Amino acid sequence: MLISYKLPFAFDADSLKADLGQIAPGEWTAHFNKGYYEGMWKGLALRSTTGRANQLSTLAQEMKEAVDTPVLARCPYFQQVISAFQCHIHAARLLSLSPGSKIIEHKDYFMGYEEGLIRIHIPVTTDARVEFFIDNRRIVMSEGEAWYIDFGLPHRVNNVSDIERVHLVVDCRVNDWIEKLIPFADGGST
């Protein structure tokens, strides 16, 4: 089983941050899974099945195509990043974890290669002091990198830094392009 894999993409960190700067503080929505975090965890949809920026969740079984939200329309680099994924985009959103906040260990059900739906994380703003664990293994992600992570496994995050950690999160339907991109059969983590 492949736990994590750094994808062969290198997105420009400054361009990611420039698009993040297009978002007003009042546009963010508190994360709906209040029992899964302490502190402040919030998000903003860039692509959702309703086209609304406050739709932070889409059921895994939902097959309706996600459409751009008005926020994505003013963020050209986020558009470019999302279009790099040559597959059905189930959802794309920004998730922000405030300094001193933590996401409590949990699993995301119906999410994973075997279920045909995977999640990619692209750090927009992060810090080496952000502690991200999947199946009790720490993964250190840098700004602009893209990571497949099996979120069907237990995972948790602790932001002990003094900055807002923001990731662009893209949920993708597995297709031939994904199968060629990510070595699921090899197992392990890289």
Buried (B, 14 or more C-beta within 10 A) or exposed (E): EBBBBBBEBEBEBEBBBBBBEBBEEEBBBEBEBEEBBEEBBBBBBBBBBEBBBBBBBBEBEEEEEBEBBEBBEEBEBBBEBBEEBEBBBBBBBBBBBBBEBBBEEBEBEEBBBEEBBBBBBBBBBBBEEBBBBBBEEEBEBEBBBBBBBBBBBEBBBBBEBEBBBBBBBBBBBBBEEBEEBBEBEEEEBE
